[in-house]
């Protein structure tokens, strides 16, 4: 007597609902591999810059120390000026990257037009 797997509409690898043609869920079925990759790439780009998050936390800490009096006002002011310079450098880096990406896009469009 032949044995067949029961049709439970569950993924073959986990307990999520099977939606793909290979019996897998969104996370496991090969049909969704390209979509998962594209979405992961988009998600990675949308996450905030880790360096920027760290700087924001440090600035908040300085503000807290200034308010509590644990940090001298002159020292705090100098530190915050340094953070402004870092912010400007991060912004410059972002603009350069954006410009480079636009240049590649323009070159691609020119090739398609010609």
N, C-alpha and C positions, 0 to 999 in steps of 0.2 A: 504494500500500500504506500503510495506517494504521500509525502508530508509537505504541506505548503504553509508559509508564514501567514498568520492571521492578518487580515486587512484592518488594522486599528487606526489608520491615518496618522500614525506617529512616525517621527523621523527614525531612520534605522540606527542613528548614532546617539540620539538623545530622546528626551520625552516631549519635544516640541511638536507642533502640528506639521505633518509632512505636506509640503505644497509643491515641491518640485517633481519633475518627471522621473527622477532617479530614486524617489522614496525618501528624500531628505527635506529638512527644514531650510529656511532662508540661510542659516549659518553653515549648513553642511552640503547642500545640493550643488553639484557642479554647474547647474543652469544659472545660478545666481553669482558665480565667481566674479564675472566682470563688473556686475553691479556693486557687489561688496567692495571690490577694489576701488572703484570710482568714488563710492561714498566714503571709504576710509581716507582716500586722498584728500577729499574735500574737507573732511572733519579735521584732518591734521593741519590743514592750512587755516582753518577757522579758529583754532585754539590760540589764545593769547600768547604772546611772547613770554617765555619763562623768565627771562632776564627782566622784563618790564614788571612782571608780577612781583619779583623779588625786590626791585627798587621801590615799588609802591609800598610794600610791607615795611621796608626800612624807613621810608619817609614818614609813614604813620607812627612808627616807633619813636622817631625824633620828635614829632609833634606831641606825642604823649609825654615824652621826657621834658620837653619845653614847658608844657602846661603844668606838670607836677613840680617843676623847679629842679629836677634831677640833672638837667643839662644847662650849662651857661648859654645865655641868649646869643652871645657873639659866636660861640662855637657852633651852635645850632644853625645860625644864619649862614656861616661859612659852609657847613655841610650841605645845606639846602641849595646853595649856589652851585656846589659841585654836582648835585643831582640834576640841576637844570642843564648843566653842560652835558651830562650823560643822556638826558632826555633829548637834547638837540642832536647828539650824535646818533642816537637810535632812530630819530626821525630822518636824518640825512641818509642813514643806511637803508631805511625803508624806501625812500624816494629813489635812491640809486637802483635798488632791486626792481622796483616798479618800472623805472625807465628802461632797464635792461630787458624786462619781460615784454614791454611794449615794442621795443626795437625788434625783438624776435618775431612778434606777431605781425608787425609791419612788413618785415622781410618775407614772411610766409605769404602774406596777402599780395605783395608785389610779384612773387613767383607765380601765384595762381592767376593773376591778371595777365601776365606776359605770356 
